[in-house]
Amino acid sequence: MKAGMQKVALITGAATGIGRAIAVRLGKNGFSVAVNYMGSSTQADEVVKELQANGGIAKAFSADVSKVAEIEQLFNEVNKAFGGIDIVVANAGIAVMGIPVIDVTEADFDRINAVNHKGTYFVLQQAAKQVRDGGRIIQISSTSSLYPSAGLGIYAPSKAAGKVITEILAQELGHRQISVNSVFPGPTKTPLMEKEVSKEEMERIGKSMTLGRMGEPEDIAGVVAFLASDEGAWVNGQQIIVNGGGRI
């Protein structure tokens, strides 16, 4: 499963939603793609088959990013399968919305932060260790961490940490010509969003956007593809908001 001269992209949480769209887009752009998933492999295998049907090179890798040992194993397995890693997209995350701060339990806090904070931190740490010189590290955050609102007292803080880690890593890895950036999606139609928000509320949110609709996973994937491309080489340590002008 060698990628030859093709660059290799590892996307965490790539079986559905934004992660899947990123995997498909990078595959179409000529990257060999490592599709990380947790749980059932069915959806991840579908992504791999779609990429392979279009002539791409892809493979699925199981890992729970809330466990550091599994993150380390994931990176080692991807390195072994593809011969190196050039792009890492730290996308895996979970959402809980509609819980006031006063109702957040310790179990809620630990569960969300194990993935969104701890998982992101150690994925970025491994990326810093293993991405080849000249590579790219891209963290997927959320505009809820920039524009927090009631009911997001557990989710928004858990996504905010990635911004700080990104800015620090951009400084620590610049001498290796590795860029590190965060992408902040606004409300986006994903299985995660549809699980947490009613259809009526999603319609209301879409109408409130200046462009009159919610985001699609492909909207986010396009920005990630730019950052991963040669054209994105001079962008570093930045927070790129992709929210359709939801808040200007």
ChimeraX attribute file (.defattr): number of C-alpha atoms within 10 A of each C-alpha:
attribute: neighborCount
match mode: 1-to-1
recipient: residues
	/A:1	12
	/A:2	14
	/A:3	17
	/A:4	10
	/A:5	9
	/A:6	14
	/A:7	19
	/A:8	29
	/A:9	30
	/A:10	32
	/A:11	25
	/A:12	30
	/A:13	26
	/A:14	29
	/A:15	26
	/A:16	20
	/A:17	18
	/A:18	26
	/A:19	28
	/A:20	27
	/A:21	21
	/A:22	28
	/A:23	32
	/A:24	24
	/A:25	19
	/A:26	28
	/A:27	25
	/A:28	16
	/A:29	13
	/A:30	15
	/A:31	24
	/A:32	30
	/A:33	33
	/A:34	30
	/A:35	27
	/A:36	27
	/A:37	26
	/A:38	16
	/A:39	10
	/A:40	10
	/A:41	14
	/A:42	11
	/A:43	16
	/A:44	25
	/A:45	18
	/A:46	15
	/A:47	23
	/A:48	23
	/A:49	17
	/A:50	15
	/A:51	22
	/A:52	15
	/A:53	10
	/A:54	11
	/A:55	12
	/A:56	20
	/A:57	22
	/A:58	28
	/A:59	21
	/A:60	23
	/A:61	22
	/A:62	20
	/A:63	21
	/A:64	19
	/A:65	28
	/A:66	23
	/A:67	14
	/A:68	17
	/A:69	12
	/A:70	14
	/A:71	22
	/A:72	17
	/A:73	14
	/A:74	23
	/A:75	24
	/A:76	16
	/A:77	16
	/A:78	23
	/A:79	18
	/A:80	13
	/A:81	15
	/A:82	22
	/A:83	16
	/A:84	20
	/A:85	25
	/A:86	22
	/A:87	29
	/A:88	27
	/A:89	29
	/A:90	28
	/A:91	25
	/A:92	27
	/A:93	24
	/A:94	17
	/A:95	17
	/A:96	18
	/A:97	15
	/A:98	15
	/A:99	16
	/A:100	13
	/A:101	12
	/A:102	8
	/A:103	12
	/A:104	13
	/A:105	12
	/A:106	8
	/A:107	9
	/A:108	15
	/A:109	14
	/A:110	13
	/A:111	13
	/A:112	22
	/A:113	22
	/A:114	19
	/A:115	22
	/A:116	27
	/A:117	20
	/A:118	20
	/A:119	24
	/A:120	28
	/A:121	22
	/A:122	20
	/A:123	26
	/A:124	25
	/A:125	15
	/A:126	17
	/A:127	24
	/A:128	21
	/A:129	11
	/A:130	18
	/A:131	24
	/A:132	18
	/A:133	16
	/A:134	15
	/A:135	25
	/A:136	27
	/A:137	28
	/A:138	25
	/A:139	26
	/A:140	24
	/A:141	29
	/A:142	26
	/A:143	21
	/A:144	19
	/A:145	20
	/A:146	15
	/A:147	10
	/A:148	15
	/A:149	12
	/A:150	10
	/A:151	17
	/A:152	19
	/A:153	22
	/A:154	23
	/A:155	25
	/A:156	23
	/A:157	18
	/A:158	25
	/A:159	26
	/A:160	20
	/A:161	18
	/A:162	26
	/A:163	22
	/A:164	11
	/A:165	20
	/A:166	24
	/A:167	17
	/A:168	13
	/A:169	20
	/A:170	21
	/A:171	14
	/A:172	14
	/A:173	17
	/A:174	15
	/A:175	11
	/A:176	12
	/A:177	16
	/A:178	23
	/A:179	29
	/A:180	30
	/A:181	26
	/A:182	27
	/A:183	25
	/A:184	23
	/A:185	23
	/A:186	23
	/A:187	23
	/A:188	26
	/A:189	18
	/A:190	15
	/A:191	11
	/A:192	16
	/A:193	18
	/A:194	13
	/A:195	11
	/A:196	13
	/A:197	13
	/A:198	11
	/A:199	12
	/A:200	9
	/A:201	11
	/A:202	19
	/A:203	13
	/A:204	14
	/A:205	16
	/A:206	20
	/A:207	14
	/A:208	15
	/A:209	18
	/A:210	14
	/A:211	13
	/A:212	15
	/A:213	20
	/A:214	23
	/A:215	21
	/A:216	17
	/A:217	20
	/A:218	19
	/A:219	18
	/A:220	23
	/A:221	21
	/A:222	15
	/A:223	18
	/A:224	24
	/A:225	19
	/A:226	14
	/A:227	24
	/A:228	24
	/A:229	15
	/A:230	9
	/A:231	10
	/A:232	15
	/A:233	16
	/A:234	10
	/A:235	14
	/A:236	23
	/A:237	21
	/A:238	16
	/A:239	18
	/A:240	17
	/A:241	20
	/A:242	19
	/A:243	23
	/A:244	20
	/A:245	13
	/A:246	21
	/A:247	12
	/A:248	6
